[in-house]
Amino acid sequence: MTQSKQEVSRRYDLFPTPVVTWEHEVPDLNAALKQALVDDPFYRSADQAQKSDSINLCDLAGTVPAFKQLETLALADLTEYCRQIGWIGEFDVEMQMFANVSAARHYVPSHNHVAHIASVYYVATTPTDRPVLEAQSAMKNYWQPAEGALILHDPRFNASLMGGWQHHAHVHPRPGLMIMFPAFVWHEVVPHFQPEPRLSIAVNFTLTYRNIDQAQKRTRLTVDPA
């Protein structure tokens, strides 16, 4: 009798979604960032949450040292992130930083960002002893209050709008935490219930290789109503 050849099975986890966190011990920077935000009357206005992404804190880095320090920190983390995902070379980077000043019960619906890489830096948050990231968060915990947790959704769901909608991860913020992930990842923020606002700064990066033959031309376009 001829012995059958054993089948060979191999698994390949292709195209993972890289999420990287850093826990920076920078209390002086956090204090300076908090002061810069609470001193600005804009962030005390009722509609600031709807308008805050129109103010790029990078444009204020020349006059607010804390914003410049965070910009430098974010670029250093971006360098490490790119190294880990294999983006090697010289890049021109378009960078946007905007503040999230979130009062109690404020939440952010599920969304993604128009960029290549998105990140969030946490300035002031509710104290927690939970892990930074719970990668296999149970579905029963999805709607449970988690004091301003960031929920990351499995991006594969967007490809088919069918299976996988329940797959998600909880990120439990703390001061000094930087999290970085592909900007296509849908995410949301659940409410917190502390009297003090939760302060974070979103940072978006768009990268263009410098060694391409011709840099993409950027021009201004105005579309008037018909």
SULZILIN-V199520 format. One record per residue. N is the residue number from 1. RES is the residue in three letters. NEAR is the number of other ideal C-beta (glycine too) atoms within 10 Angstrom. D_CENTER is the distance of its C-alpha to the mean C-alpha in whole Angstrom. Layout:
N_RES_NEAR_D_CENTER, N_RES_NEAR_D_CENTER
This chain:
1_MET_3_61, 2_THR_4_58, 3_GLN_5_55, 4_SER_6_52, 5_LYS_6_49, 6_GLN_6_46, 7_GLU_5_43, 8_VAL_5_40, 9_SER_5_37, 10_ARG_4_34, 11_ARG_4_30, 12_TYR_5_27, 13_ASP_5_24, 14_LEU_4_23, 15_PHE_7_19, 16_PRO_7_17, 17_THR_13_13, 18_PRO_13_12, 19_VAL_16_9, 20_VAL_15_10, 21_THR_15_10, 22_TRP_18_12, 23_GLU_11_14, 24_HIS_17_16, 25_GLU_8_19, 26_VAL_16_19, 27_PRO_10_21, 28_ASP_9_22, 29_LEU_19_19, 30_ASN_21_18, 31_ALA_14_21, 32_ALA_18_21, 33_LEU_25_18, 34_LYS_18_19, 35_GLN_12_22, 36_ALA_20_21, 37_LEU_24_19, 38_VAL_15_22, 39_ASP_9_25, 40_ASP_16_23, 41_PRO_8_25, 42_PHE_13_23, 43_TYR_18_20, 44_ARG_12_23, 45_SER_13_24, 46_ALA_6_24, 47_ASP_8_22, 48_GLN_17_19, 49_ALA_16_17, 50_GLN_9_18, 51_LYS_11_18, 52_SER_19_15, 53_ASP_15_13, 54_SER_7_17, 55_ILE_17_17, 56_ASN_14_15, 57_LEU_24_16, 58_CYS_18_16, 59_ASP_12_20, 60_LEU_16_20, 61_ALA_18_20, 62_GLY_9_24, 63_THR_9_25, 64_VAL_18_22, 65_PRO_12_22, 66_ALA_21_19, 67_PHE_23_17, 68_LYS_15_19, 69_GLN_16_18, 70_LEU_27_14, 71_GLU_18_14, 72_THR_11_16, 73_LEU_18_14, 74_ALA_21_11, 75_LEU_13_14, 76_ALA_13_15, 77_ASP_20_12, 78_LEU_22_12, 79_THR_12_15, 80_GLU_12_15, 81_TYR_21_13, 82_CYS_19_15, 83_ARG_10_18, 84_GLN_11_17, 85_ILE_14_16, 86_GLY_7_19, 87_TRP_15_18, 88_ILE_8_21, 89_GLY_10_23, 90_GLU_8_23, 91_PHE_18_20, 92_ASP_11_20, 93_VAL_13_16, 94_GLU_14_15, 95_MET_18_13, 96_GLN_19_12, 97_MET_22_11, 98_PHE_17_11, 99_ALA_23_12, 100_ASN_24_12, 101_VAL_23_15, 102_SER_21_16, 103_ALA_14_19, 104_ALA_13_21, 105_ARG_8_20, 106_HIS_16_18, 107_TYR_11_15, 108_VAL_17_13, 109_PRO_7_14, 110_SER_11_12, 111_HIS_9_11, 112_ASN_16_9, 113_HIS_22_9, 114_VAL_10_12, 115_ALA_19_11, 116_HIS_18_11, 117_ILE_22_8, 118_ALA_21_4, 119_SER_24_3, 120_VAL_20_4, 121_TYR_28_8, 122_TYR_23_10, 123_VAL_27_14, 124_ALA_21_16, 125_THR_23_15, 126_THR_16_18, 127_PRO_8_20, 128_THR_14_19, 129_ASP_6_21, 130_ARG_13_19, 131_PRO_10_18, 132_VAL_15_14, 133_LEU_16_13, 134_GLU_16_16, 135_ALA_12_16, 136_GLN_8_19, 137_SER_20_19, 138_ALA_11_22, 139_MET_10_22, 140_LYS_7_24, 141_ASN_14_21, 142_TYR_13_19, 143_TRP_8_21, 144_GLN_11_21, 145_PRO_11_20, 146_ALA_23_18, 147_GLU_17_17, 148_GLY_26_14, 149_ALA_25_12, 150_LEU_22_9, 151_ILE_19_11, 152_LEU_22_9, 153_HIS_19_12, 154_ASP_16_15, 155_PRO_16_14, 156_ARG_14_18, 157_PHE_16_19, 158_ASN_14_18, 159_ALA_8_21, 160_SER_9_24, 161_LEU_8_23, 162_MET_8_25, 163_GLY_10_24, 164_GLY_15_21, 165_TRP_14_20, 166_GLN_12_20, 167_HIS_16_18, 168_HIS_23_15, 169_ALA_20_13, 170_HIS_22_13, 171_VAL_27_11, 172_HIS_19_13, 173_PRO_25_12, 174_ARG_16_14, 175_PRO_22_15, 176_GLY_18_14, 177_LEU_21_11, 178_MET_22_8, 179_ILE_22_6, 180_MET_25_5, 181_PHE_24_6, 182_PRO_17_8, 183_ALA_17_7, 184_PHE_15_10, 185_VAL_17_9, 186_TRP_17_10, 187_HIS_21_8, 188_GLU_15_10, 189_VAL_23_11, 190_VAL_18_15, 191_PRO_17_17, 192_HIS_22_18, 193_PHE_10_22, 194_GLN_15_22, 195_PRO_6_24, 196_GLU_13_22, 197_PRO_20_19, 198_ARG_22_15, 199_LEU_21_14, 200_SER_25_10, 201_ILE_23_9, 202_ALA_19_6, 203_VAL_27_7, 204_ASN_19_8, 205_PHE_22_10, 206_THR_16_13, 207_LEU_17_16, 208_THR_14_19, 209_TYR_11_22, 210_ARG_10_25, 211_ASN_7_27, 212_ILE_9_28, 213_ASP_4_31, 214_GLN_5_30, 215_ALA_10_27, 216_GLN_7_26, 217_LYS_5_27, 218_ARG_8_25, 219_THR_4_28, 220_ARG_4_28, 221_LEU_5_28, 222_THR_4_30, 223_VAL_5_31, 224_ASP_4_33, 225_PRO_3_34, 226_ALA_3_37
